[in-house]
C-alpha cells in the first residue's frame, strides 16, 4: 500500500477523568484504542503507526498486534509528545518508504466507520488534503465574557473530524515549516493550510465523534451495546 495512517493515542485524557490515558480506557471489554484500530483494520490495507502515551508503549503494541492478527499489515508503535502536533510529528518520522498518502486519525474517535477512513484516503490528491466534517446544528453565538455579542452564521461553518488525509510530501513540508516557525495548530488541516495547502471537505459521520468527556464515554458505550427494552 502507498497509504499510511497515524493513529494518535498519546493524550492524557484529563477531561475524561478516568485516571488512565484516554485511549486505554475500557469501553466494553475493549479499549477506546482497540475500537479505533478495529475500524482502521476494516478499511483498505495501509501501513499503521500508533502513537502511544510515554510509558504505555507495550500495552499499545499488544493492542495493535491483536487488531492486526488476521491482517498482517506493516505497523509500528512510536512514543507521543506533549501536544497532539508533536505526537503527529513523531508518527511522521516513522513512515516507511513508498508512502504517498498519510491519514492522521484520533484514537479518541473510536467508533469511526471504516467507510469514512476509505473515503478520506480516496479524496486526497497529489496537491490537496481532505477532511471529513459535519454540518453544525447548534445556534452559535460570538460571546465576550458573559455577554452574547452576536449570532454566527452556521451555514459557513463545519465541525472537523478525522481521519484527515494529505499528500505525504506536502504534509511533511508543512510540519517542518510549522516546527521551524514555532506554530501550534489545532488540527492537521489548519497546519496544512497555514503552509498554503488546499483542503477539501467530505461528509463526516455522527459515529466519528471524539470521546472527550464522561458523557461521550457513555454515548460510545450505548452505541456499542444499546439497552434492550
Ligand atoms: O485531547 P484531544 O481529545 O483533543 O486529543 C485528540 C487525539 O490526539 C486523541 O486521540 C489523543 O490521544 C491524541 N493526542 C496525542 N498526543 C497528545 C495529545 C493528544 O496523541 N499530546
py3Dmol code that shows the C-alpha trace and the ligand (Angstrom):
import py3Dmol

protein = """\
ATOM      1  CA  UNK A   1       0.000   0.000   0.000  1.00  0.00           C
ATOM      2  CA  UNK A   2       1.048   3.598  -0.608  1.00  0.00           C
ATOM      3  CA  UNK A   3      -1.197   4.877   2.193  1.00  0.00           C
ATOM      4  CA  UNK A   4      -0.317   5.076   5.888  1.00  0.00           C
ATOM      5  CA  UNK A   5      -2.453   6.023   8.869  1.00  0.00           C
ATOM      6  CA  UNK A   6      -1.047   7.632  12.002  1.00  0.00           C
ATOM      7  CA  UNK A   7      -3.376   6.911  14.923  1.00  0.00           C
ATOM      8  CA  UNK A   8      -2.612   9.397  17.692  1.00  0.00           C
ATOM      9  CA  UNK A   9      -3.352   7.883  21.091  1.00  0.00           C
ATOM     10  CA  UNK A  10      -0.916   9.758  23.334  1.00  0.00           C
ATOM     11  CA  UNK A  11      -3.358  12.134  25.021  1.00  0.00           C
ATOM     12  CA  UNK A  12      -3.658  12.105  28.802  1.00  0.00           C
ATOM     13  CA  UNK A  13      -7.450  12.190  28.911  1.00  0.00           C
ATOM     14  CA  UNK A  14      -7.558  14.784  31.679  1.00  0.00           C
ATOM     15  CA  UNK A  15     -11.083  15.903  30.686  1.00  0.00           C
ATOM     16  CA  UNK A  16     -12.288  12.318  30.862  1.00  0.00           C
ATOM     17  CA  UNK A  17     -11.023  11.944  34.405  1.00  0.00           C
ATOM     18  CA  UNK A  18     -10.715   8.160  34.059  1.00  0.00           C
ATOM     19  CA  UNK A  19      -7.308   8.011  35.691  1.00  0.00           C
ATOM     20  CA  UNK A  20      -5.728   6.420  32.617  1.00  0.00           C
ATOM     21  CA  UNK A  21      -4.680   7.664  29.182  1.00  0.00           C
ATOM     22  CA  UNK A  22      -7.937   8.132  27.251  1.00  0.00           C
ATOM     23  CA  UNK A  23      -7.074   5.631  24.517  1.00  0.00           C
ATOM     24  CA  UNK A  24      -6.632   2.895  27.131  1.00  0.00           C
ATOM     25  CA  UNK A  25      -9.980   3.440  28.837  1.00  0.00           C
ATOM     26  CA  UNK A  26     -12.245   0.395  28.629  1.00  0.00           C
ATOM     27  CA  UNK A  27     -15.486   0.726  26.659  1.00  0.00           C
ATOM     28  CA  UNK A  28     -16.978  -2.773  26.687  1.00  0.00           C
ATOM     29  CA  UNK A  29     -14.113  -5.109  27.478  1.00  0.00           C
ATOM     30  CA  UNK A  30     -12.231  -3.451  24.634  1.00  0.00           C
ATOM     31  CA  UNK A  31     -10.424  -0.131  24.937  1.00  0.00           C
ATOM     32  CA  UNK A  32     -11.051   3.099  23.051  1.00  0.00           C
ATOM     33  CA  UNK A  33      -7.848   2.396  21.091  1.00  0.00           C
ATOM     34  CA  UNK A  34      -8.863  -1.182  20.231  1.00  0.00           C
ATOM     35  CA  UNK A  35     -12.165   0.026  18.797  1.00  0.00           C
ATOM     36  CA  UNK A  36     -10.370   2.710  16.782  1.00  0.00           C
ATOM     37  CA  UNK A  37      -7.930   0.090  15.459  1.00  0.00           C
ATOM     38  CA  UNK A  38     -10.741  -2.299  14.560  1.00  0.00           C
ATOM     39  CA  UNK A  39     -12.137   0.481  12.338  1.00  0.00           C
ATOM     40  CA  UNK A  40      -8.716   1.011  10.757  1.00  0.00           C
ATOM     41  CA  UNK A  41      -8.163  -2.688  10.071  1.00  0.00           C
ATOM     42  CA  UNK A  42     -11.614  -2.936   8.455  1.00  0.00           C
ATOM     43  CA  UNK A  43     -10.545  -0.303   5.893  1.00  0.00           C
ATOM     44  CA  UNK A  44      -8.423  -0.831   2.767  1.00  0.00           C
ATOM     45  CA  UNK A  45      -4.848  -2.050   3.502  1.00  0.00           C
ATOM     46  CA  UNK A  46      -2.376   0.573   4.709  1.00  0.00           C
ATOM     47  CA  UNK A  47       0.644   0.974   6.942  1.00  0.00           C
ATOM     48  CA  UNK A  48      -0.463   1.615  10.553  1.00  0.00           C
ATOM     49  CA  UNK A  49       1.519   3.735  13.008  1.00  0.00           C
ATOM     50  CA  UNK A  50       0.148   4.123  16.514  1.00  0.00           C
ATOM     51  CA  UNK A  51       1.452   6.959  18.683  1.00  0.00           C
ATOM     52  CA  UNK A  52       1.425   5.792  22.311  1.00  0.00           C
ATOM     53  CA  UNK A  53       1.495   7.655  25.616  1.00  0.00           C
ATOM     54  CA  UNK A  54       5.010   7.537  27.108  1.00  0.00           C
ATOM     55  CA  UNK A  55       5.282   4.531  29.408  1.00  0.00           C
ATOM     56  CA  UNK A  56       2.383   2.673  27.740  1.00  0.00           C
ATOM     57  CA  UNK A  57       4.155   1.564  24.558  1.00  0.00           C
ATOM     58  CA  UNK A  58       3.946  -2.158  25.385  1.00  0.00           C
ATOM     59  CA  UNK A  59       0.210  -2.086  26.134  1.00  0.00           C
ATOM     60  CA  UNK A  60      -0.375  -0.213  22.885  1.00  0.00           C
ATOM     61  CA  UNK A  61       1.831  -2.651  20.944  1.00  0.00           C
ATOM     62  CA  UNK A  62      -0.175  -5.587  22.350  1.00  0.00           C
ATOM     63  CA  UNK A  63      -3.460  -3.969  21.262  1.00  0.00           C
ATOM     64  CA  UNK A  64      -2.021  -3.319  17.804  1.00  0.00           C
ATOM     65  CA  UNK A  65      -0.823  -6.916  17.455  1.00  0.00           C
ATOM     66  CA  UNK A  66      -4.251  -8.185  18.439  1.00  0.00           C
ATOM     67  CA  UNK A  67      -6.116  -5.888  15.995  1.00  0.00           C
ATOM     68  CA  UNK A  68      -3.642  -6.751  13.203  1.00  0.00           C
ATOM     69  CA  UNK A  69      -3.803 -10.523  13.844  1.00  0.00           C
ATOM     70  CA  UNK A  70      -5.754 -11.554  10.742  1.00  0.00           C
ATOM     71  CA  UNK A  71      -4.327  -8.756   8.606  1.00  0.00           C
ATOM     72  CA  UNK A  72      -0.545  -8.775   8.961  1.00  0.00           C
ATOM     73  CA  UNK A  73      -0.225  -5.185   7.766  1.00  0.00           C
ATOM     74  CA  UNK A  74       3.031  -3.279   8.239  1.00  0.00           C
ATOM     75  CA  UNK A  75       2.700  -1.495  11.581  1.00  0.00           C
ATOM     76  CA  UNK A  76       4.696   0.254  14.285  1.00  0.00           C
ATOM     77  CA  UNK A  77       4.342   1.952  17.665  1.00  0.00           C
ATOM     78  CA  UNK A  78       6.108   5.206  18.485  1.00  0.00           C
ATOM     79  CA  UNK A  79       6.077   7.388  21.605  1.00  0.00           C
ATOM     80  CA  UNK A  80       3.993  10.572  21.584  1.00  0.00           C
ATOM     81  CA  UNK A  81       4.794  14.108  22.673  1.00  0.00           C
ATOM     82  CA  UNK A  82       3.448  16.878  24.884  1.00  0.00           C
ATOM     83  CA  UNK A  83       0.973  18.142  22.291  1.00  0.00           C
ATOM     84  CA  UNK A  84      -1.072  16.418  19.618  1.00  0.00           C
ATOM     85  CA  UNK A  85       1.012  18.183  16.971  1.00  0.00           C
ATOM     86  CA  UNK A  86       4.213  16.718  18.467  1.00  0.00           C
ATOM     87  CA  UNK A  87       2.599  13.291  18.556  1.00  0.00           C
ATOM     88  CA  UNK A  88       1.710  13.505  14.859  1.00  0.00           C
ATOM     89  CA  UNK A  89       5.270  14.681  14.116  1.00  0.00           C
ATOM     90  CA  UNK A  90       6.607  11.567  15.913  1.00  0.00           C
ATOM     91  CA  UNK A  91       4.327   9.427  13.751  1.00  0.00           C
ATOM     92  CA  UNK A  92       5.537  11.109  10.566  1.00  0.00           C
ATOM     93  CA  UNK A  93       9.132  10.210  11.479  1.00  0.00           C
ATOM     94  CA  UNK A  94       8.172   6.516  11.436  1.00  0.00           C
ATOM     95  CA  UNK A  95       6.629   6.458   7.941  1.00  0.00           C
ATOM     96  CA  UNK A  96       8.040   3.807   5.646  1.00  0.00           C
ATOM     97  CA  UNK A  97       9.351   4.097   2.084  1.00  0.00           C
ATOM     98  CA  UNK A  98       6.869   4.447  -0.723  1.00  0.00           C
ATOM     99  CA  UNK A  99       4.096   6.080   1.304  1.00  0.00           C
ATOM    100  CA  UNK A 100       2.360   8.779  -0.747  1.00  0.00           C
ATOM    101  CA  UNK A 101      -0.795   9.464   1.259  1.00  0.00           C
ATOM    102  CA  UNK A 102      -0.883   9.986   5.024  1.00  0.00           C
ATOM    103  CA  UNK A 103      -4.022   9.877   7.130  1.00  0.00           C
ATOM    104  CA  UNK A 104      -3.943  11.261  10.671  1.00  0.00           C
ATOM    105  CA  UNK A 105      -6.607   9.852  12.966  1.00  0.00           C
ATOM    106  CA  UNK A 106      -7.642  10.429  16.596  1.00  0.00           C
ATOM    107  CA  UNK A 107      -7.818   7.193  18.579  1.00  0.00           C
ATOM    108  CA  UNK A 108     -10.449   9.057  20.612  1.00  0.00           C
ATOM    109  CA  UNK A 109     -12.817   8.845  17.597  1.00  0.00           C
ATOM    110  CA  UNK A 110     -13.155   5.188  18.488  1.00  0.00           C
ATOM    111  CA  UNK A 111     -16.318   4.379  16.517  1.00  0.00           C
ATOM    112  CA  UNK A 112     -15.303   5.998  13.216  1.00  0.00           C
ATOM    113  CA  UNK A 113     -16.646   3.804  10.392  1.00  0.00           C
ATOM    114  CA  UNK A 114     -14.085   2.157   8.094  1.00  0.00           C
ATOM    115  CA  UNK A 115     -16.003   3.686   5.169  1.00  0.00           C
ATOM    116  CA  UNK A 116     -15.048   7.163   6.433  1.00  0.00           C
ATOM    117  CA  UNK A 117     -11.373   6.176   6.536  1.00  0.00           C
ATOM    118  CA  UNK A 118     -11.552   4.856   2.959  1.00  0.00           C
ATOM    119  CA  UNK A 119     -13.461   7.924   1.756  1.00  0.00           C
ATOM    120  CA  UNK A 120     -10.829  10.305   3.128  1.00  0.00           C
ATOM    121  CA  UNK A 121      -7.983   8.291   1.569  1.00  0.00           C
ATOM    122  CA  UNK A 122      -9.802   8.330  -1.781  1.00  0.00           C
ATOM    123  CA  UNK A 123     -10.357  12.104  -1.643  1.00  0.00           C
ATOM    124  CA  UNK A 124      -6.658  13.020  -1.187  1.00  0.00           C
ATOM    125  CA  UNK A 125      -4.934  14.218  -4.361  1.00  0.00           C
ATOM    126  CA  UNK A 126      -1.218  14.934  -5.010  1.00  0.00           C
ATOM    127  CA  UNK A 127      -1.746  18.582  -4.104  1.00  0.00           C
ATOM    128  CA  UNK A 128      -4.777  18.662  -1.800  1.00  0.00           C
ATOM    129  CA  UNK A 129      -5.784  17.266   1.562  1.00  0.00           C
ATOM    130  CA  UNK A 130      -9.233  16.032   2.585  1.00  0.00           C
ATOM    131  CA  UNK A 131     -11.095  16.022   5.883  1.00  0.00           C
ATOM    132  CA  UNK A 132     -14.500  14.759   6.980  1.00  0.00           C
ATOM    133  CA  UNK A 133     -16.732  17.428   8.500  1.00  0.00           C
ATOM    134  CA  UNK A 134     -20.279  17.601   9.811  1.00  0.00           C
ATOM    135  CA  UNK A 135     -22.752  20.440   9.461  1.00  0.00           C
ATOM    136  CA  UNK A 136     -23.146  22.442  12.660  1.00  0.00           C
ATOM    137  CA  UNK A 137     -26.592  22.003  14.208  1.00  0.00           C
ATOM    138  CA  UNK A 138     -26.415  24.347  17.198  1.00  0.00           C
ATOM    139  CA  UNK A 139     -27.154  28.054  17.011  1.00  0.00           C
ATOM    140  CA  UNK A 140     -23.743  29.617  17.536  1.00  0.00           C
ATOM    141  CA  UNK A 141     -23.011  32.896  19.314  1.00  0.00           C
ATOM    142  CA  UNK A 142     -19.962  35.061  19.439  1.00  0.00           C
ATOM    143  CA  UNK A 143     -19.505  35.900  23.126  1.00  0.00           C
ATOM    144  CA  UNK A 144     -17.404  38.246  25.231  1.00  0.00           C
ATOM    145  CA  UNK A 145     -17.295  37.045  28.831  1.00  0.00           C
ATOM    146  CA  UNK A 146     -20.958  36.617  29.796  1.00  0.00           C
ATOM    147  CA  UNK A 147     -22.216  38.941  27.067  1.00  0.00           C
ATOM    148  CA  UNK A 148     -23.782  37.474  23.921  1.00  0.00           C
ATOM    149  CA  UNK A 149     -22.389  39.647  21.153  1.00  0.00           C
ATOM    150  CA  UNK A 150     -23.985  38.241  18.004  1.00  0.00           C
ATOM    151  CA  UNK A 151     -25.190  35.155  16.206  1.00  0.00           C
ATOM    152  CA  UNK A 152     -22.719  33.452  13.880  1.00  0.00           C
ATOM    153  CA  UNK A 153     -23.994  32.073  10.563  1.00  0.00           C
ATOM    154  CA  UNK A 154     -23.619  28.314  10.918  1.00  0.00           C
ATOM    155  CA  UNK A 155     -24.120  27.781   7.168  1.00  0.00           C
ATOM    156  CA  UNK A 156     -20.488  28.752   6.611  1.00  0.00           C
ATOM    157  CA  UNK A 157     -19.192  26.513   9.413  1.00  0.00           C
ATOM    158  CA  UNK A 158     -18.495  22.789   9.724  1.00  0.00           C
ATOM    159  CA  UNK A 159     -17.221  20.592  12.550  1.00  0.00           C
ATOM    160  CA  UNK A 160     -13.970  18.860  11.578  1.00  0.00           C
ATOM    161  CA  UNK A 161     -13.392  15.166  12.276  1.00  0.00           C
ATOM    162  CA  UNK A 162     -10.659  12.655  11.493  1.00  0.00           C
ATOM    163  CA  UNK A 163      -9.029  10.900   9.745  1.00  0.00           C
ATOM    164  CA  UNK A 164      -7.572  13.882   7.927  1.00  0.00           C
ATOM    165  CA  UNK A 165      -5.697  12.907   4.780  1.00  0.00           C
ATOM    166  CA  UNK A 166      -2.826  14.612   2.955  1.00  0.00           C
ATOM    167  CA  UNK A 167      -0.218  14.029   0.261  1.00  0.00           C
ATOM    168  CA  UNK A 168       2.789  12.903   2.303  1.00  0.00           C
ATOM    169  CA  UNK A 169       5.459  15.204   0.867  1.00  0.00           C
ATOM    170  CA  UNK A 170       3.311  18.321   1.243  1.00  0.00           C
ATOM    171  CA  UNK A 171       2.298  17.378   4.808  1.00  0.00           C
ATOM    172  CA  UNK A 172       5.913  16.740   5.816  1.00  0.00           C
ATOM    173  CA  UNK A 173       6.925  20.125   4.407  1.00  0.00           C
ATOM    174  CA  UNK A 174       4.030  21.776   6.275  1.00  0.00           C
ATOM    175  CA  UNK A 175       5.127  20.119   9.544  1.00  0.00           C
ATOM    176  CA  UNK A 176       8.735  21.201   9.023  1.00  0.00           C
ATOM    177  CA  UNK A 177       7.508  24.737   8.393  1.00  0.00           C
ATOM    178  CA  UNK A 178       5.268  24.834  11.492  1.00  0.00           C
ATOM    179  CA  UNK A 179       8.029  23.410  13.689  1.00  0.00           C
ATOM    180  CA  UNK A 180      10.555  25.962  12.404  1.00  0.00           C
ATOM    181  CA  UNK A 181       8.062  28.787  12.938  1.00  0.00           C
ATOM    182  CA  UNK A 182       7.146  27.525  16.419  1.00  0.00           C
ATOM    183  CA  UNK A 183       3.483  27.348  15.399  1.00  0.00           C
ATOM    184  CA  UNK A 184       0.962  25.159  17.186  1.00  0.00           C
ATOM    185  CA  UNK A 185      -2.218  24.414  15.189  1.00  0.00           C
ATOM    186  CA  UNK A 186      -5.495  22.899  16.366  1.00  0.00           C
ATOM    187  CA  UNK A 187      -5.516  20.212  13.692  1.00  0.00           C
ATOM    188  CA  UNK A 188      -3.545  18.955  10.726  1.00  0.00           C
ATOM    189  CA  UNK A 189      -5.825  20.676   8.224  1.00  0.00           C
ATOM    190  CA  UNK A 190      -5.038  24.042   9.829  1.00  0.00           C
ATOM    191  CA  UNK A 191      -1.306  23.285   9.820  1.00  0.00           C
ATOM    192  CA  UNK A 192      -1.511  22.175   6.166  1.00  0.00           C
ATOM    193  CA  UNK A 193      -3.494  25.288   5.176  1.00  0.00           C
ATOM    194  CA  UNK A 194      -1.036  27.572   7.027  1.00  0.00           C
ATOM    195  CA  UNK A 195       1.621  26.283   4.617  1.00  0.00           C
ATOM    196  CA  UNK A 196      -0.588  27.211   1.659  1.00  0.00           C
ATOM    197  CA  UNK A 197      -2.198  23.806   1.111  1.00  0.00           C
ATOM    198  CA  UNK A 198      -5.759  23.300  -0.121  1.00  0.00           C
ATOM    199  CA  UNK A 199      -8.035  21.077   1.948  1.00  0.00           C
ATOM    200  CA  UNK A 200     -11.223  19.545   0.582  1.00  0.00           C
ATOM    201  CA  UNK A 201     -14.217  18.726   2.742  1.00  0.00           C
ATOM    202  CA  UNK A 202     -16.111  15.448   2.525  1.00  0.00           C
ATOM    203  CA  UNK A 203     -19.110  14.345   4.631  1.00  0.00           C
ATOM    204  CA  UNK A 204     -18.383  13.229   8.182  1.00  0.00           C
ATOM    205  CA  UNK A 205     -20.339  10.798  10.301  1.00  0.00           C
ATOM    206  CA  UNK A 206     -22.163  11.009  13.642  1.00  0.00           C
ATOM    207  CA  UNK A 207     -20.313   7.894  14.816  1.00  0.00           C
ATOM    208  CA  UNK A 208     -16.941   9.580  14.349  1.00  0.00           C
ATOM    209  CA  UNK A 209     -17.462  11.868  17.372  1.00  0.00           C
ATOM    210  CA  UNK A 210     -14.467  12.378  19.656  1.00  0.00           C
ATOM    211  CA  UNK A 211     -14.651  10.849  23.124  1.00  0.00           C
ATOM    212  CA  UNK A 212     -13.659  13.758  25.357  1.00  0.00           C
ATOM    213  CA  UNK A 213     -15.985  13.922  28.381  1.00  0.00           C
ATOM    214  CA  UNK A 214     -17.614  11.254  30.591  1.00  0.00           C
ATOM    215  CA  UNK A 215     -20.871  11.870  28.647  1.00  0.00           C
ATOM    216  CA  UNK A 216     -19.070  10.980  25.395  1.00  0.00           C
ATOM    217  CA  UNK A 217     -17.856   7.756  27.000  1.00  0.00           C
ATOM    218  CA  UNK A 218     -21.442   6.949  27.959  1.00  0.00           C
ATOM    219  CA  UNK A 219     -22.599   7.645  24.385  1.00  0.00           C
ATOM    220  CA  UNK A 220     -19.952   5.336  22.930  1.00  0.00           C
ATOM    221  CA  UNK A 221     -20.945   2.535  25.342  1.00  0.00           C
ATOM    222  CA  UNK A 222     -24.649   2.992  24.434  1.00  0.00           C
ATOM    223  CA  UNK A 223     -23.870   2.822  20.709  1.00  0.00           C
ATOM    224  CA  UNK A 224     -21.868  -0.376  21.216  1.00  0.00           C
ATOM    225  CA  UNK A 225     -24.482  -2.002  23.415  1.00  0.00           C
ATOM    226  CA  UNK A 226     -27.883  -0.336  23.140  1.00  0.00           C
ATOM    227  CA  UNK A 227     -30.024  -1.095  26.176  1.00  0.00           C
ATOM    228  CA  UNK A 228     -32.772  -3.568  25.233  1.00  0.00           C
ATOM    229  CA  UNK A 229     -36.345  -2.759  26.145  1.00  0.00           C
TER     230      UNK A 229
END
"""
ligand_1 = """\
21
LIG
O -7.251 15.893 23.623
P -7.980 15.516 22.388
O -9.161 14.652 22.657
O -8.334 16.657 21.502
O -6.953 14.616 21.572
C -7.236 14.174 20.267
C -6.360 12.953 19.948
O -4.987 13.321 19.985
C -6.550 11.811 20.945
O -6.680 10.580 20.246
C -5.285 11.891 21.798
O -4.859 10.622 22.281
C -4.260 12.452 20.809
N -3.164 13.181 21.472
C -1.857 12.734 21.338
N -0.824 13.403 21.976
C -1.073 14.481 22.750
C -2.406 14.951 22.896
C -3.438 14.291 22.242
O -1.615 11.725 20.657
N -0.067 15.063 23.369
"""
view = py3Dmol.view(width=600, height=400)
view.addModel(protein, "pdb")
view.setStyle({"model": 0}, {"cartoon": {"style": "trace"}})
view.addModel(ligand_1, "xyz")
view.setStyle({"model": 1}, {"stick": {}})
view.zoomTo()
view.show()
